[in-house]
Amino acid sequence: MAEPASSRVFEVAPLLADGRSLFDPGADPVAEGLAPFRASEAALAAARDALAAAGLTVVATNAHTLSVLAPEGWAADRALLRDTDRPDLFRLPGAPAVAGLAAVPPTGRSTDPLPPSTPYFCLRAPVDMLTALDGTRASITGHDGRGIRIAVIDSGCDRAHPYFRARRSAITVVCGPDEDNPEIDAIGHGTMICATIVSIAPLAELTVIKTSDALSLAAFKTAAAMRPRPHVIQNTWGHITTAPAMTPYEKAVFAAITDAAEAGIVPVFAAGNQKIIFPPQVPAAFAAGGAYVDAADLYRASDYASGYASALFPGRIVPDFCGLVGPAPNGVYIMLPTAPGSAIDRAFAEYPYPRGDGGLPDDGWVVISGTSSASAQVSGLAALLLQARPGLEPAALRALIAATARRIDVGVSAQGHPSGPPYPNRATGWGLLDIGAALAAAGSPD
């Protein structure tokens, strides 16, 4: 049976003079010792030549095997024959000097664009998320975020994650002040945010500004000044406040967000998890809260997501509307990609469900949600709507999402405020995003 290997790294056994190899089903190096499986220099040289002809690079050799590395995309172009006697062994057609290729097993780091299974109920990106948000028909009707630019203020993005490669995601990472190495997302948060966005708007163009929390406002200003200008700026940063007046720093934040919205940019913010924070209270911000659907298909407000009336701006209700956010204690709800071995990957693997996800600390997947993920869901929907209605102003976009949101009549916010009429309420705002209803109201993309 022809089947490509998924790994790029192999251990290769050369064919020995007696026609055997270390990888033969009957080979027993423990009982026989290693001497019968020691390859001659001629056998090793013949194997090197065959591997080089196949486009493989030998990176290390001993008397028994050769370690080889395949170039990016090599396995997709080759038909490695799976050994009928050993399912974990492959053979290279047309290379008699090579007895077999053994793929290096996974170390726990993600090698698959599909999420692992769990013993508890959760949603898996992208299908379950789209189903809960009525978005399964979006892509087949041409709604994919094509041509829409989203600036993401976050910890970076592991663009090499198979989830992004499988979707051919267009993601650029720009390092802000005091940041380096755009290929590393040590925290893993930005990777999760980008994965959420491309789950909804797979062809949106993402520019991630890698930054620390302290420099988030500077990154926001950088994003707003980009040319061409982003259509959406995605944010999850903020600080706790319940004060009735803005500090000087908060005035600077207010000015930057308001200016961006007046320039036609959609500024999306997470409402907060169990905290009252600024800047989602800024009236121009699109504040994302949380609601969820449980295993019994019941929709309710998330008691992990914040919902409250602002003390700074009379009449301002946070959130405006909701994305999918799981319940307390930690919102463990949506299986999303993250950077393998990152802080988030390790932290959520440390505890069993529901405090953590009970996964592996370096598998590149995390069961998470929070209003960070909810805000990214809003950004994804905004991209679809701006594709369908180019030039839609932020105020009109906000009204469109609010008018088509699914009303949530059950549950309370993290602050204990009940959901339900009248809307907007202090738990879920206007309700949960409804992608299908919003796109139907917006019309077809150009």
C-alpha positions, 0 to 999 in steps of 0.5 A: 500500500502506498502511503506518505510518511508524515515525519521529515526525520527518519532512521535508515537501515542499510542493506547488509552483505548477507541481505539482512538489516537491523530493521528486519522483523526477525532481527534481535540485536539484544539476543544476537548482539550488535556485531551481525548488524554492523554495516560495511563502509561500502554498504553505508556509502551505497545507502548515502548515495541512494538517499541523496538521489532521493533528495534526503540529507544524511545528518548523522551516521554510525555503523548501524543506521543513518539519520536523515532529514527530508526537505519541507514538503518532501513526503507529500511528493513521494510514495513511500511504501509501507512495509507489510510486516512492520506498519511503522517502517517504510521502504524507498522505491528504487533504492535497493541499498536502503533496507528501510526508513523508520519515522521518528515517533512524536515526542508529544509536539504537534505533528497533526493539524487535527486536535487530539481527543479528550475524555470530556465534552469540549468543542474542537476548532474549527468545525465545532466552533463554526457549528455553535456559531452558525458558521458552517456554510460561510466558506461554501458561500464565498465568505472566507475573509479574503482581502481583509487585513487584521492586525493582532496585538499579542505574544507572537504566533507559531506560524509553523503549527500544522493547523496553519500550514494545512489552511495555507494561512497568511500570517506575518509576525512583526517584532515590537520594541524589546521583542525578537525572534518572530518565529517563537511564541513563548507564551502561546497566547498569540498562536491560539488567537490567530488559530481562532481567527483563521478558523472563521476567516481562513483567508484573512491576512494577519499581521501579528505585532509581537509585544509585551503587555506593557507595550500593548498601547505602543503596538496598537498605535503601530498597527493603526499607523500601518499602510495599508491600514488594517481593517481590524485590530485584535486586542486582548490586553488591559488592566483592572480598574473600577475607578470612576475617572480615567487616569492619564494613561487611560486617556491615552488609550481612549484617544488611540482607540477612538481615533482608530475607530473614527479612521474606519478601523474596527478595534476589538477587545476582550471584555475580561475573565472574572475581572473588570478591565480597561480598555474594553470599556471605551465606547468605540471598542468592540467588547467581547464577552462569553456564552457557551453551548453545553453537551445538552445543546443548551446555550447560556452565559459564561460565568467565567466571562466578565459582564458589567456596567462601566463606571467610567462611561455612563450607559456603557455596557460590557460586553457588546456581544459574545463569542464562545467561552466556557464556564468557570473555573478556567473556561476549559472549553475549545480545543485550539492550537498553541505553540508546542511547549509554550507557557499556555501549553504547559500550564493547562496540561498541569491540571486535570479537567476542569481546572486544566485540559489534562493534555501533554505539555508540549503537544501544541494543543490546549483546551481553553477559551476566555474572552481572549478567544471570544474577541478573536471570534469577533475579529473573524466575523468582522472580517467576513462581514467586511468582505461582504460589505466593503467600506462598512463603518465600525458603527454600522458593523457593530449594529449589524452584529448586535442585531443578528446575535443570538439572544441568551436568556440563561446564566450569569456573568462572572460578576453575577449579572443575569442574562436575558431581556431587556437587551443589551444586558450586563451578562452577554450584551446583545447575545452570542455571535450568529455568523449565518444570520449576520452574513445573511443580513450583510449580503454576498461578498464581491 
